[in-house]
């Protein structure tokens, strides 16, 4: 009898699954890679199949029982994962490929679509967010490109890959007993969440991803401004986000979710396996904060975020959920996760720099790449940022009406203009 392999679902997996169930988002991650020529599709298929040794959950389906949740292996071929579309309208096909849905319950958990014109390819990849966060998705892309390059040179290449730990325990193992105690004893001020009201009606049947790009000189200007003001690039991003949200809604009390990568606590800032290692802090803007200038808004952002960045308290909920899922019944733990994990409806996620030196597909030149987050359902709203070769891409994703998408496009345009003025020292 053939043994069917299964893998335990992590609490972070369940967290993203609940977001899909409650129609907060579709728990998918998306990327578009643009090449100057045609990829070798047969080699790409081999690379994808080898990548499943590192992340076998890609070939699994998700199952829930009374006793727990797990990933169970299924039988998929490369033809179930990689698709080729030949077209004279690449942008339209990219947009269609980007909003395709995966089936968590049936699998597979990834889809690659090559959108091919006469001269070049765009590669659209959709990954189940339950398997990885933005940093984990970048790890997967680096692995895929390395496998592709090796297989292009040597068709018999076999990488030595294993799953590694996907558990949040690898983070907590880095802490001393005193630090673990601090997670529970450090005092935090529980503040009221102020969700700005946006004119979003929503349409579950009309998903769309909208993005805009800013040239290298603008991102260089953002980096320079951050250094001059003893801030991080992320602080500057949030200051701009706050200003546009305030300008759009005329609300002076705002709560904006800020994801934090927990890999910073790991040796070499690297996880043992491709997974979700993200916590959340909140950028809280109060009625008495001065938002009249970019500089004063940046100070308000720093005042809110800095104490949280240096605190272990934001890890409390994740430590507790790990214990609850270990000690309690699955149904109890799932309900606890749904109740305990709550973030503002508005978020800005800085997925960060995509390292061009780690993303090399031999024989092809990658001319552009960006990653965007999950497709939200109104009233949830998110802006994502990635940087590749110094170019900043801002994106926002929503199941929405045509008017919603027009509003989102206008929001991104305002955000881009804010960064442009900042870089040119015109604010």
N, C-alpha and C positions, 0 to 999 in steps of 0.2 A: 504494500500500500504506500502510495506517495504521500509524504508528509507535507502539509501546507504550512509554509512559514508565516508567522504573524509578528507584528512589532507593536509594543505598547504605545498608545496615544499619550502624548505629554499634556499636562494641564494647559500649556500654551496652545497646543493644537485645538483643544476643546474651546478655549477662549475665542479663537477665530471661527470655529464651527458655529458657536452661538451667535456671533455677529452676522453670519449668513442666515441662520434660522430666523433671527429677529429682524432681518432685512435692514441692517445697518449698512452692510456692504456685501459684495459678492465674494469676499475673501480670495481674490485673485491678485497676483502681481503681474505687471506687464512690462515688456521692453521691446524696443525697435533698434536693430543694428543695421546700418546702411553700409554696403560694400561697393567697391568700384568695379567689380566684375562678378562672374558667376561662381558661387560656391560649388564644391563637389558634393552633390547630394548623397551619393553612396557613402562617402567618407563621413559626412555629417551624421547619417543614420548609424553608422558603426560607433561614432563618438558618443551619441546619445545613449545607445544601448550599454556601452561601457560605463557611462556616467551613473547608471543605475546601480553599479556595485558600491558607489559611494553613497547613493541615496536610493535604496531599493524601494522606498515608499512611493516613488514615482510610478511604479508598476503595480501598486496596491489599490484596493478599495477600502473605504472607511466603514467600520461596522460598530454599532452600539448594541450592547446587551444590558441586562439588569446588573451584571457583574462588572461591567466596564466597557471601555471603548478601545479599539485597536485597529491597526492597519493589516489587512490580510492580502497576501500576494495573489495576483491574478496573472493570466497569460496574455501578454501583449507583444506584438512585434513592432519593428521600427516603423512599419506602415501605419500603425495606430498612433504614432507619436509625431511623425514628420510628414508635412504635406507641401506640395508644390502647386503654385498658381501662376500661370503665365498670363501676362496682361499688358495692355498699353495704357492702363490707368492705375498706376501703382498706388497713388495716394488713397484712392477709393478702396482698393483691396486691402491696404494696410489698416485702414479704419475698420473695415469689416472683420479682419482677422483679430484685431485688438479686443473686440468686444464679444468674441466667441466665449461660450461658457464651458467649463470643465464639469464633469460629474464626480463629485466627491464620493458618492455612494457606489459608483460603478467603475471609476477610473478610466483611463490613466490620469495622473495628476499633473501632467504637463502636455503642452501642445506647441509644436514649432511649425510655423508657416513660412515657406520661402515665397516671397512675392517677386517674381522674375519678369524683367523687361528684356528687351533685345540685348542690352549691354551690361546690365547690373542686377544685383539682388538686394532686397531688404528682407531681413529675418525678424519675424515677429514671434516672441516667445511668451506664453502665458503659463504661470506656475501657481499652483494652489498655495495661498498664503499660510495655510495651516502647516506647511512643511518648512517655510523659511520666512524670515523678515527681509528687509531690504539688503542688509549686509550679507545675509545668507544667500540671497539671490545673486549678489555680485560674486560670492565665492563659487556658486554653481557656474556662472558664466565664465569665470577664469578657468575652472576645471574643464568645461566643454571646449573652450578654445585650445587648451593645451592638448587634450585628447585628439581633437581634430588635426592639429599640426603634426603630432606624432604619427597618427595613422596615415596622413597624407604622404609622409616620408617613408613609413614602414607599415604596409597593410597588415602585417602580422603582429604589430605592437599590442601588448597586453599590459595594462596598467595594474599596479598592485594597490587596490583600493578596498576600504572597508567602511562600514557605516559610522563608527565612532559614536560618542555620546551626544544625544540630542537633549539631554536633561539639564534643567536649570541648576541642578545640584553641583555641576562643575563650577558654577560661579560661587555658590555658597561655600564650597570646599576651600576657597581661597581666603575665607575670613577666619579670624581668630574667635575664640569663645566670647571675648569682650566685644568684638564687632557684631557678632550675632545678637548679643544682648542689646547692643545699641539699636539694632533694627527695630526692636520692640519697645525700648524705653525712651528713645529720642522723641521729644515732644514736637508735635506738628499742629499748626493752627488750621483747623478744618474751615475752609472758606466756602461761602455760597458760590455755586457755579452759575455764571451769567452767560447763557448761550445767546449770541447775537441772532437777531431775526432777519433772515434773508428771504427775498421774494421767490422762493423755489417751490414750485407745485409738485414736481416729480412725475415720472412716468416709467414704471418698472419695465415697460416693453421698448424703451427708447434709450439704451445706454450709449454714451459717447465719451471719448477721451479727447481733451483739448489741450494743446501745448503751444508754447511760444519759446523762442530761443533768443538769448542775448549774447553778443560777441564777447570775445576774450577781454577786450579793454574794459568792459563793464564789470566783469567778475574781478578783474585786477583792481578796479577802483573800489569794489566792495571790500576786498581783502585789505587794501591800504587804509580805508576808513576804519575798519575794525581794529587794526593795529594802533592807529592814531588815537582811538578812543578806548583802548584797553578792553576791548570786547572780542567775542568770537564772531566768526562769519555767521554762525547760527543766530547769535543775538541780533545781528543786523537784519537777517532775514525776518526774524520775528518783529522787529521794530517796524519794518515796512509793512508786514502783514497787519499789524495792529493799526497802523495809520490808515490803510485802505479799508479795513473792516469798519473802523470808526467813521471814516468819511462816507462809507456806503450806508451804514445803518443809523448813524447819528447817536450811537450808544456809547457812553463813556465807561461803563462797567463791562468788561469782556473777560471771558475765559477761553483760552486756546490751548489745545492739547499739544504737548511736545514729547515725541518719542525719544528715548535715551537708549543707546546701545550698551548693553552690559558687558560686552567683550572687553571693555576698558579694564575690567577687573581680572582678566585672564592673562596668563603668561603669553607675551607676544601679541596680546589683544586678539588672539585667534581661538575660535571654538574647536572642540574635538570633532564635531560633526556639523553638517549643514542643518540649521535649525532656526528657531525663533529665540532670540536672547534680547528682548526689548522690554524695557519698563517705560513708565510714563510719568512726566511731571506736567504741571500746568502753569502756563503764563497767565498770571492774574493781573488784570488792569483795573484799578479802582477809580472811583469818581473823582478823587482828589489828585490823581496822577496828571502831570502836565504833558499833554500831547500836542502842544502848539508847534513844536519843532521836531525835526528828526532826532536831534541830539537829546532833547528832553524825553522823547519817547523811548529812545535807546536806554536811557538811564532807568526809566520805569521798568523796562523789560529786564535789565540786569538786576535791579532790586528784587524782582520777582523770581527769576530763574537761578541766580547765583547761589542762594542758600540751599536750594533743592539739589543743585548739581553736586554739591559737596556733602550731601546728606545720604545716609543709608536708609532713612525712613521710607522713601518711595519703594523700597524692596519688600516692605512689610507684607503687603497683600500677596506678593508672589511666593514668599516663604510660607505664609499661612495656607495658600492654595496647594502648595506641594504637600504639606502635612495633611490637609483635608482629603486630597485625592488618595493619599496613601493609607489613611486611617479609617475613612468613612466610606459608606456605600457610594457607588457611582452616581446614582440619582441625587443623593444628598449633595455630593461634591459639585455636580453640574449646576444645581440650583444655587449653591453657595458662590460659585464662580460668576454666575449671571448677576447675582446680587452685589457681590463685593467689587467686581471689576466694572467700574463706571468712569467714563472719561467725557470731557466736553464734546459737544456735537461738532464743533469747529476745530480743525487741526491743521498744523503745518508740519510736514515731515521732510527733513533734510536727509535724503538718502546718501548724499555726499559725493565724493569724487570717484568716478569710475577710472581705475588705473589702466591707462592704455598699454603699459608695459606688461601687464598681466592678461590682457585681452587681445591676443594676436592670433589670427587665423592664417596660418602659413599659406602663401600663394595669393592672398587677398589683402587689400588695404581697407581697414575699417575707417570710414570717413565721418561717421556720426554714431552716437549711441546715447540713449537715455532710458531711464527706468521710471515708471510711475506706479502709484499705489492701486488700491482696490477701487472698484466702481461703487460709489456711495449711493445710498437711497436718501432722498430728501426726508427730513431737514438736515441730514449730515452733510458736511461740506469740508473738503480737504484740498490743500495745495501741496504739491510735492516738488522737490528740487533735486536735480542731479547735475553734476559738472563733468564734462568730458573734453579733454584738451583745452581747458580754460573757458569753454563755452557753457553757459548756464542755461538749462532747460527747466522751465516752470510748467507744471501740468496740473490739471484738475479733472476729476472723473465723476460722472453722475448719470444715473438713470433719470432723465428729465425731459421736459417738453422743449420744443424749439426755442421758446422764449427763455427757459432756464439756461439753455446752452449759450444763447446770445448774452445773457447776463454774466455767465461764467467767463466767456471770452472777454467781455468788457472788464471784468474784475482782473483777469490776468494782464490785460493791456495796461491797466492802472498800476498794477504791481511792477510791471516791467518799466513803466515810465518813472516810477519812484526810484528804482535802482539806477536808471540812466541819469536822472538828475543828480542823484547822490554821487555817482562816479564822476560826473562833470563838475561837481562842487557847485551845484545850482540850487540846492535846497536851503 
